[in-house]
Amino acid sequence: MRYDDLHTRYNTKERQVSTRSTSFRISERAKKQLAERAEREGVSATALLERLIVEGVDALDHPGIVHRGSPNNRRAALAAGPDVWEVVSRLRELDGPEEERISTLTEETDLHPRLIRIAIDYAAEHPREVRDRIKRNQRAAEASRRAAQQRDALLR
C-alpha cells in the first residue's frame, strides 16, 4: 500500500475498512499518556496512535509541516503559515513557471520560498489529500456565493 493511500485512509472513514492487528510494546508511561489523551479527544487509543504515527512520519519526511484541526478534520499546514492546500491552491491560480509563481506568492504573503517549496513537496507526496481539500473549499465558496445571491435577490 502506498503511503499516500494510507494517509488518505487515515483521513477518511475508509480507515476502518483495511486494518490489521499489530503488536507494539510501549512503556507504561506512554500507554497512560496515550489513553489519557485519547479520552480527552473522544477517540480510541488505537485511532490516536494511528494518527500520531501517520503525522509523525509526515513530520520526519517533511520538516516544517504540522497537522492542525480537530481529530476528525486534520490537515497539513506549514508550522509558521497557512495550510498546504491553501498554498497549492494559490499557486495553481498564478501563471508562469514554478519559480515565478513561488516568487509571486512570496511577495503576496511574505512566506519564504523555502516554506512554499516544503508545502509543494508535501503536496506532491499527498496529492489526493490536497486535491480533496481544494475541492472542498471550492464547493464551500460556491455555496457561499449562491447564498449571497439568494439574499440579494430576496432583498430587492
VEXDRENZA-378154 format. One line per 2 residues: number of its first residue (from 1); for each residue x, y, z of C-alpha. Coordinates in Angstrom, 1 decimal, decimal comma, always signed. Layout:
# VEXDRENZA-378154
NUM	X:Y:Z ~ ... .
END
This chain:
# VEXDRENZA-378154
1	+0,0:+0,0:+0,0 ~ +1,4:+3,4:-0,9 .
3	+1,9:+5,9:+1,9 ~ -0,5:+8,4:+0,2 .
5	-3,2:+5,7:+0,3 ~ -2,6:+5,0:+4,0 .
7	-2,7:+8,8:+4,7 ~ -5,9:+9,2:+2,8 .
9	-7,5:+6,2:+4,5 ~ -6,4:+7,7:+7,8 .
11	-8,2:+11,0:+6,9 ~ -11,4:+9,3:+5,8 .
13	-13,9:+6,8:+7,0 ~ -12,1:+4,2:+4,9 .
15	-9,6:+3,7:+7,7 ~ -12,0:+1,3:+9,4 .
17	-12,1:-1,0:+6,3 ~ -8,5:-2,0:+5,9 .
19	-6,9:-2,7:+9,3 ~ -4,7:-5,4:+10,6 .
21	-3,7:-6,2:+14,1 ~ -0,2:-5,2:+15,0 .
23	+1,5:-5,6:+18,3 ~ +3,8:-3,0:+19,9 .
25	+5,4:-2,8:+23,3 ~ +5,3:+0,6:+24,8 .
27	+6,2:+1,8:+28,3 ~ +3,5:+2,2:+30,9 .
29	+4,1:+6,0:+30,9 ~ +3,5:+6,1:+27,1 .
31	+0,5:+3,9:+27,4 ~ -1,0:+6,1:+30,2 .
33	-0,4:+9,3:+28,2 ~ -1,9:+7,7:+25,1 .
35	-5,0:+6,6:+27,0 ~ -5,5:+9,9:+28,7 .
37	-5,1:+11,9:+25,5 ~ -7,4:+9,6:+23,6 .
39	-10,1:+10,0:+26,3 ~ -9,8:+13,8:+26,1 .
41	-10,2:+13,7:+22,4 ~ -13,0:+11,2:+22,5 .
43	-11,3:+8,7:+20,3 ~ -9,9:+5,2:+20,8 .
45	-6,2:+4,8:+21,8 ~ -5,7:+2,9:+18,6 .
47	-7,1:+5,7:+16,5 ~ -5,0:+8,2:+18,2 .
49	-1,9:+6,1:+17,9 ~ -2,5:+5,6:+14,2 .
51	-2,9:+9,4:+13,7 ~ +0,3:+10,0:+15,7 .
53	+2,2:+7,6:+13,6 ~ +1,0:+9,0:+10,3 .
55	+1,5:+12,6:+11,3 ~ +4,9:+11,7:+12,9 .
57	+6,1:+10,1:+9,7 ~ +4,9:+13,2:+7,8 .
59	+6,8:+15,4:+10,2 ~ +10,0:+13,4:+9,7 .
61	+9,6:+13,3:+6,0 ~ +8,7:+17,0:+5,7 .
63	+10,3:+19,2:+8,4 ~ +8,2:+22,3:+8,8 .
65	+4,9:+20,5:+8,2 ~ +2,5:+20,2:+11,1 .
67	-1,1:+18,9:+11,3 ~ -3,9:+21,1:+12,6 .
69	-7,6:+20,7:+13,3 ~ -9,9:+18,5:+15,2 .
71	-9,4:+14,8:+15,4 ~ -11,9:+14,2:+12,6 .
73	-10,7:+17,1:+10,4 ~ -6,9:+17,1:+10,3 .
75	-5,0:+19,0:+7,7 ~ -1,3:+19,5:+6,8 .
77	+0,0:+23,0:+7,3 ~ +3,2:+25,0:+7,4 .
79	+4,3:+25,3:+11,0 ~ +4,6:+29,0:+10,6 .
81	+2,0:+29,6:+7,9 ~ -1,1:+28,5:+6,1 .
83	-2,4:+25,1:+5,3 ~ -0,7:+23,2:+2,5 .
85	-3,8:+23,1:+0,4 ~ -4,1:+26,9:+0,6 .
87	-0,5:+27,3:-0,7 ~ -1,1:+24,9:-3,6 .
89	-4,5:+26,4:-4,4 ~ -3,0:+29,9:-4,8 .
91	+0,0:+28,6:-6,8 ~ -2,5:+27,0:-9,2 .
93	-4,2:+30,4:-9,7 ~ -1,0:+32,0:-10,8 .
95	+0,6:+31,9:-14,2 ~ +4,1:+31,2:-15,3 .
97	+6,8:+28,7:-14,4 ~ +7,0:+27,3:-10,9 .
99	+9,8:+29,6:-9,7 ~ +7,9:+32,7:-11,0 .
101	+4,7:+31,5:-9,1 ~ +6,7:+30,9:-5,9 .
103	+8,2:+34,4:-6,2 ~ +4,8:+36,0:-6,7 .
105	+3,4:+34,1:-3,7 ~ +6,4:+35,1:-1,6 .
107	+5,7:+38,8:-2,4 ~ +2,0:+38,4:-1,7 .
109	+2,4:+36,6:+1,6 ~ +5,9:+37,1:+3,0 .
111	+6,3:+33,4:+3,1 ~ +9,9:+32,4:+2,5 .
113	+10,3:+30,5:-0,8 ~ +11,7:+27,5:+1,2 .
115	+8,4:+27,2:+3,1 ~ +6,5:+27,3:-0,2 .
117	+8,7:+24,5:-1,6 ~ +8,1:+22,5:+1,6 .
119	+4,3:+22,8:+1,0 ~ +4,8:+21,8:-2,7 .
121	+6,9:+18,8:-1,7 ~ +4,3:+17,6:+0,8 .
123	+1,5:+18,1:-1,7 ~ +3,4:+16,1:-4,3 .
125	+3,6:+13,2:-2,0 ~ +0,0:+13,6:-0,9 .
127	-1,8:+14,8:-4,0 ~ -5,2:+13,2:-3,2 .
129	-5,4:+14,8:+0,2 ~ -4,5:+18,2:-1,1 .
131	-6,8:+18,0:-4,1 ~ -9,7:+16,9:-1,9 .
133	-9,1:+19,9:+0,4 ~ -9,1:+22,3:-2,6 .
135	-12,3:+20,8:-3,9 ~ -14,0:+21,1:-0,5 .
137	-13,0:+24,7:-0,3 ~ -14,2:+25,4:-3,9 .
139	-17,6:+23,8:-3,0 ~ -17,9:+25,8:+0,2 .
141	-17,1:+29,0:-1,7 ~ -19,6:+28,3:-4,4 .
143	-22,3:+27,5:-1,7 ~ -21,5:+30,8:-0,1 .
145	-21,8:+32,7:-3,4 ~ -25,1:+31,1:-4,1 .
147	-26,4:+32,1:-0,6 ~ -25,2:+35,7:-1,1 .
149	-27,0:+35,8:-4,4 ~ -30,2:+34,5:-2,8 .
151	-30,0:+37,0:+0,0 ~ -29,5:+39,8:-2,6 .
153	-32,5:+38,6:-4,7 ~ -34,6:+38,4:-1,6 .
155	-33,9:+42,0:-0,6 ~ -34,6:+43,5:-4,0 .
END
